[in-house]
Amino acid sequence: MSAASAAASLGCVLALPRRAAPGPPAEGPGRRRGQGIRRDGTARALRTLRGSPALALLMVQGMAVFTLARLCQVNLFQPVLLHHGVGD
């Protein structure tokens, strides 16, 4: 199940278009190396989320489905594992 999920995730990533334009990292006085990239990326991500409420809703739904799937896996497989002596 995990392998199938990883394969599906890889397929989704490969299907996405490339949007990031390569460019030199932002360097300035008083900045550590790479700090500008993180700030720019975070600001860009927040602007994207603010501009697309459907994307934020989709992300929250994805986290909810992931959490529910993990809960179901634990609740379904825990009795089987205990029956086989794992966890004693």
Phi, psi and omega in degrees: 000319179293320179296319178295321178294318178296320178295319178295321178295318178297319177299319178295318181295317180292335180281342181288143177284153176280124182243335185284126178271127179293140180200168180291147178294147180284117178240143179202172180294135177082002179258139173280159181295131178089347182293322180294325179296317180295316180295317179296317180295318179294316180297319180295319179296318179293322177296320179296316179295321179293326181279345182224087179297333179295325178294317178297318178296319178297321179294318179295319178296321178297318177295322179294316179296318178299315180296315178296322179296318178295319178297318179295319179299314181295315183290329180278321186269341181300314178298324179295316180295319179294324178296325180274002176089006177277128179099358177276000000 
